[in-house]
């Protein structure tokens, strides 16, 4: 019998909580997504529900402005350190589910090789422009009008293992963009490229002043190269449900079903809907706006406001939970909106766990790898793991 009939895992995409032990390896010393957002808001960052669960208690030695430690948190709190070779969303999520990415993926900080670009051009019948690291909003602002005139493909990358293709759907229809990205995915899965994700980035507008990316983004991730904890749960008959880009990150592997979402608010609404239903098993949610809308754009104001909106919906989720539900809130990496560059940052991620049936107040310490999360979920449902992660289920008492 499962200790909890249902586990809800929420990934606040990119909300790190201070530089990781190996931050120097990634040139990320001093990064602190949540701490620096708190400082930016000068103590006005209000996250009362998350704080009640113990978020502020993770940083008792270096309090987050506006999210101080409290005497009696009703949840369990700690932080996790990643062991994967990279700091991409795929690395973080796969590691949570028991599959650390130990071999470095392909990075192309100077742009992609001419041979790869030519293959994309030949397949699509369109010329490729840019082929450099860029912020997604900046690249369409600079080259979007050219694309409108010529129909050229805007291909760009970042500090992560990603190949991104931006397309104004007025000249490159969404169906065509997806087809091109599917092809790019098919030729970059193995050496010499082995790119973690190919991302379709559709947008609309008729000038640089009003270009706007749409919610039709689609991530084409590598197929997991071994079973994940999602596969193990599924094989054991435990229902699995993905909300947001979870399906993209795992290429559908190990998921019974799920739903695409258009925003953080939609993601939380869909999660709350499932919690209010009779669905059992594991509900796995990714809230991507923190990363895509604010972190990469270095928008601390927007990031903080999105956190406060999430916290309001968290209160609604907590109210909807049953005593047999277990909630885990964590992140997959950092993306400090006050930091240099526009890329992810190598940070600890917060870990907060809550159930109405538990007394709370426990310190989970530093967990590593992220796979401790998956190991805990497996143990709850009586499913054997691989030993990559170590369950903290026994600490929830």
C-alpha positions in Angstrom: 0.0 0.0 0.0 1.3 3.4 -0.9 1.9 5.8 2.0 0.4 8.5 -0.2 -2.1 7.8 -2.9 -1.0 10.7 -5.0 2.3 12.6 -5.4 2.3 16.1 -7.0 5.7 17.3 -8.2 6.0 20.9 -9.3 9.1 22.3 -11.0 9.4 26.1 -10.7 11.6 26.1 -13.8 14.9 28.0 -13.2 14.2 29.2 -9.6 17.6 28.4 -8.0 18.5 29.3 -4.5 22.2 30.1 -4.5 25.4 29.0 -6.3 26.1 25.3 -6.4 29.4 23.8 -5.1 30.6 23.5 -8.7 29.4 26.9 -9.9 32.9 28.0 -10.8 33.1 25.2 -13.4 30.2 27.0 -15.2 31.4 30.6 -14.5 28.4 31.0 -12.3 30.0 32.1 -9.0 27.7 34.5 -7.2 24.5 33.5 -8.9 21.5 33.4 -6.6 18.1 33.5 -8.4 15.7 33.6 -5.5 18.0 35.6 -3.2 18.7 38.3 -5.8 15.0 38.6 -6.7 14.3 39.2 -3.0 17.0 41.8 -2.9 15.6 43.4 -6.1 12.2 43.7 -4.4 13.7 45.3 -1.3 11.9 43.0 1.1 8.5 43.3 -0.8 8.7 39.8 -2.2 5.7 38.2 -0.6 5.4 34.4 -0.8 3.3 33.5 2.3 2.1 30.1 1.3 5.6 28.9 0.1 7.1 30.5 3.2 4.6 28.7 5.4 5.8 25.4 3.9 9.4 26.3 4.8 11.0 28.0 1.8 12.6 30.7 3.9 14.0 28.1 6.3 16.3 26.7 3.6 18.3 29.9 3.9 18.5 30.6 7.6 22.1 31.7 7.4 21.4 34.0 4.5 17.7 35.0 4.6 15.9 35.8 1.4 14.5 39.4 1.7 10.8 39.1 2.2 10.8 35.3 2.8 12.3 35.0 6.2 12.6 31.7 8.1 9.6 30.9 10.4 9.4 29.1 13.7 7.0 26.4 12.7 6.9 25.6 9.0 4.1 23.1 8.1 6.3 21.5 5.4 9.7 19.9 5.1 12.6 21.9 3.5 16.0 21.5 2.0 17.9 22.0 -1.2 19.3 19.7 -3.9 22.6 19.8 -5.8 22.9 18.5 -9.3 25.5 16.0 -10.6 24.6 16.1 -14.3 27.3 17.4 -16.7 25.1 20.4 -17.8 22.6 22.8 -16.5 19.8 22.5 -19.1 16.2 21.7 -18.2 16.6 18.3 -19.7 19.5 17.5 -17.5 17.7 18.6 -14.4 14.4 16.8 -15.1 16.1 13.6 -16.2 18.2 13.6 -13.0 15.1 14.1 -10.9 13.7 10.9 -12.4 16.8 8.9 -11.7 18.8 9.4 -15.0 21.7 11.9 -14.5 23.2 13.2 -17.7 26.8 12.3 -17.1 28.3 12.7 -20.6 28.4 16.3 -21.8 26.0 17.2 -24.6 27.0 19.1 -27.7 27.6 22.8 -27.1 28.1 25.3 -30.0 28.9 28.7 -28.5 30.2 30.0 -31.8 27.3 28.7 -33.8 26.6 25.4 -35.5 28.9 23.8 -38.2 28.3 24.7 -41.8 27.6 21.0 -42.6 24.6 20.9 -40.2 23.3 24.3 -41.4 23.4 23.1 -45.0 21.4 20.0 -44.1 18.7 22.2 -42.6 18.7 24.5 -45.6 18.5 21.7 -48.0 15.6 20.0 -46.2 13.6 23.2 -45.6 14.4 25.0 -48.9 15.1 28.1 -46.8 18.3 30.0 -46.1 19.5 30.0 -42.5 20.5 33.3 -40.9 22.1 34.3 -37.6 23.6 30.9 -36.3 25.0 32.5 -33.2 24.2 32.6 -29.4 21.4 35.0 -28.8 18.6 35.9 -26.5 15.3 34.7 -28.1 13.6 38.1 -27.8 16.7 40.0 -29.1 17.2 37.8 -32.1 13.6 38.3 -33.4 13.8 42.0 -32.7 17.0 42.2 -34.8 16.3 39.8 -37.6 12.5 39.4 -37.6 11.8 42.0 -40.2 14.4 40.4 -42.5 12.6 37.1 -42.0 9.3 38.7 -42.9 10.9 39.9 -46.2 12.9 36.8 -47.1 11.4 33.8 -45.3 14.8 32.9 -44.0 15.1 30.6 -41.0 16.4 32.3 -37.8 18.6 29.6 -36.1 20.3 30.4 -32.9 21.7 28.8 -29.7 22.6 29.7 -26.1 24.9 28.5 -23.3 22.8 25.3 -23.2 22.8 22.4 -25.6 20.0 23.7 -27.7 19.3 24.5 -31.4 16.5 27.0 -31.6 14.6 28.0 -34.7 12.5 31.1 -34.6 9.8 31.6 -37.2 7.1 34.2 -37.8 4.1 32.2 -38.5 2.9 34.7 -41.1 5.7 33.5 -43.4 6.6 30.1 -42.0 3.5 28.3 -40.8 3.6 26.5 -37.5 3.2 23.1 -39.2 6.2 23.8 -41.4 8.3 25.0 -38.4 7.5 21.8 -36.5 8.4 19.7 -39.5 11.8 21.5 -39.9 12.5 21.1 -36.2 11.6 17.4 -36.3 14.1 17.0 -39.1 16.8 18.9 -37.2 16.1 16.7 -34.2 16.6 13.6 -36.3 20.1 14.6 -37.5 21.4 15.9 -34.2 20.8 13.0 -31.8 24.2 11.3 -32.1 27.8 12.4 -32.4 29.2 14.7 -33.7 26.3 16.9 -32.5 24.3 15.2 -29.8 22.2 18.3 -29.0 20.0 18.1 -26.0 17.0 20.0 -27.4 15.8 21.4 -30.6 13.2 24.1 -29.9 10.6 25.5 -32.2 10.1 29.2 -31.3 7.1 30.6 -33.2 6.2 34.3 -33.0 3.8 36.8 -34.5 3.9 40.5 -35.4 4.7 42.7 -38.3 7.6 44.8 -36.9 10.3 44.7 -34.3 8.1 46.9 -32.1 5.4 44.2 -31.8 7.1 40.8 -32.4 5.7 38.4 -29.7 6.5 34.8 -29.1 3.5 32.5 -28.8 2.7 29.6 -26.5 3.1 27.2 -29.4 6.8 26.6 -28.5 7.7 22.9 -28.8 10.8 21.2 -27.4 12.2 18.2 -29.1 14.4 16.6 -26.5 16.7 13.6 -26.9 15.0 10.4 -26.1 16.1 9.1 -22.6 19.0 6.7 -23.2 17.8 4.5 -20.3 14.6 4.0 -18.3 13.6 6.8 -16.0 11.6 6.7 -12.8 8.6 7.6 -14.9 9.1 4.4 -16.9 9.4 2.4 -13.6 6.2 3.9 -12.2 4.4 3.3 -15.4 5.6 -0.4 -15.6 4.4 -0.9 -12.1 0.9 0.3 -12.9 1.2 3.7 -11.2 -0.5 6.4 -13.3 1.7 9.2 -14.6 0.5 12.6 -15.8 2.6 15.4 -17.3 1.6 19.1 -17.1 3.4 21.7 -19.3 6.6 20.8 -21.1 7.1 17.5 -19.1 6.0 15.5 -22.2 8.5 17.3 -24.4 11.4 16.9 -21.9 10.9 13.1 -21.7 9.8 12.7 -25.3 6.6 11.2 -24.0 8.4 8.3 -22.4 6.9 7.0 -19.1 3.9 9.2 -19.3 0.3 7.9 -19.6 -1.0 11.2 -20.6 -0.8 14.9 -19.9 -1.6 18.4 -21.2 0.3 21.3 -22.9 -0.1 24.6 -21.1 0.3 28.2 -22.3 1.6 29.8 -19.1 2.5 29.3 -15.4 -1.1 30.3 -14.5 -2.5 27.7 -16.9 0.0 25.1 -15.6 -1.2 25.7 -12.0 -4.8 25.7 -13.0 -4.4 22.4 -14.8 -2.6 20.9 -11.8 -5.3 22.1 -9.4 -7.9 20.6 -11.7 -6.2 17.2 -11.6 -5.8 17.4 -7.8 -9.6 18.1 -7.5 -10.3 15.1 -9.6 -10.1 11.4 -8.7 -6.8 11.0 -10.5 -4.2 8.9 -8.7 -0.5 8.3 -9.0 2.1 10.9 -10.0 1.3 14.4 -11.4 4.4 16.1 -12.7 4.2 19.8 -13.6 6.7 22.2 -15.1 6.1 26.0 -14.9 8.3 27.4 -17.7 7.5 31.1 -17.6 10.0 31.8 -14.8 12.7 30.6 -17.2 11.5 31.5 -20.7 9.7 34.8 -20.0 11.8 36.3 -17.2 15.1 34.5 -16.4 16.5 34.5 -19.9 15.2 38.0 -20.5 16.9 39.1 -17.2 13.6 40.5 -16.0 13.8 40.4 -12.2 10.6 42.4 -11.8 8.6 40.0 -13.9 10.2 37.0 -12.2 9.2 38.2 -8.8 5.7 39.1 -9.8 5.3 35.6 -11.4 6.6 34.0 -8.1 3.9 35.9 -6.2 1.2 34.8 -8.6 2.4 31.2 -8.2 2.3 31.6 -4.5 -1.4 32.7 -4.6 -2.2 29.6 -6.7 -0.2 27.4 -4.4 -2.6 28.4 -1.6 -5.5 27.2 -3.8 -3.6 23.9 -4.5 -2.9 23.3 -0.9 -6.6 23.8 0.0 -7.6 21.3 -2.7 -5.2 18.6 -1.5 -6.4 15.5 0.4 -4.6 14.0 3.4 -3.3 11.2 1.2 -1.6 13.7 -1.2 2.1 14.5 -1.0 3.4 17.8 -2.7 7.0 18.3 -3.7 8.1 21.7 -5.1 11.6 22.0 -6.6 13.5 23.5 -9.6 15.7 22.2 -12.4 18.5 24.8 -12.4 18.9 28.5 -11.8 18.5 31.5 -14.1 19.4 34.5 -12.1 17.7 37.6 -13.7 20.3 39.9 -12.2 23.3 37.9 -13.4 25.6 38.4 -16.4 24.6 36.9 -19.7 21.2 35.4 -20.5 21.8 31.7 -19.7 21.0 29.2 -17.0 23.0 29.4 -13.8 24.4 26.5 -11.8 22.7 26.7 -8.5 21.3 24.6 -5.6 17.5 24.2 -6.1 14.9 24.5 -3.3 13.1 21.4 -2.1 9.9 21.8 -0.2 7.6 18.9 0.7 4.1 19.0 2.2 1.1 16.9 3.1 -1.9 17.7 5.3 -1.3 14.4 7.1 2.3 15.2 8.2 3.4 17.4 11.1 6.0 19.3 9.1 9.0 21.2 10.5 11.7 18.8 9.2 15.0 19.8 7.7 15.8 17.6 4.7 19.3 19.1 4.4 21.2 19.0 1.2 20.1 16.2 -1.2 22.3 15.1 -4.1 21.7 14.0 -6.7 18.3 15.4 -7.8 17.4 11.7 -8.1 16.6 11.6 -4.4 13.2 13.1 -5.4 12.4 10.2 -7.8 13.7 7.6 -5.3 11.3 9.0 -2.7 8.4 8.8 -5.2 9.3 5.2 -6.1 9.5 4.1 -2.5 6.1 5.7 -1.7 4.5 3.5 -4.4 6.5 0.4 -3.6 8.5 0.5 -6.8 12.1 -0.7 -7.0 14.7 1.9 -8.1 18.3 1.7 -9.3 20.0 3.2 -6.3 21.0 6.4 -8.1 19.0 8.4 -5.7 18.2 7.9 -2.0 14.7 8.2 -0.7 13.9 10.7 2.1 10.4 9.2 2.7 11.5 8.1 6.2 12.3 11.7 7.1 8.8 12.8 6.5 7.4 12.1 10.0 
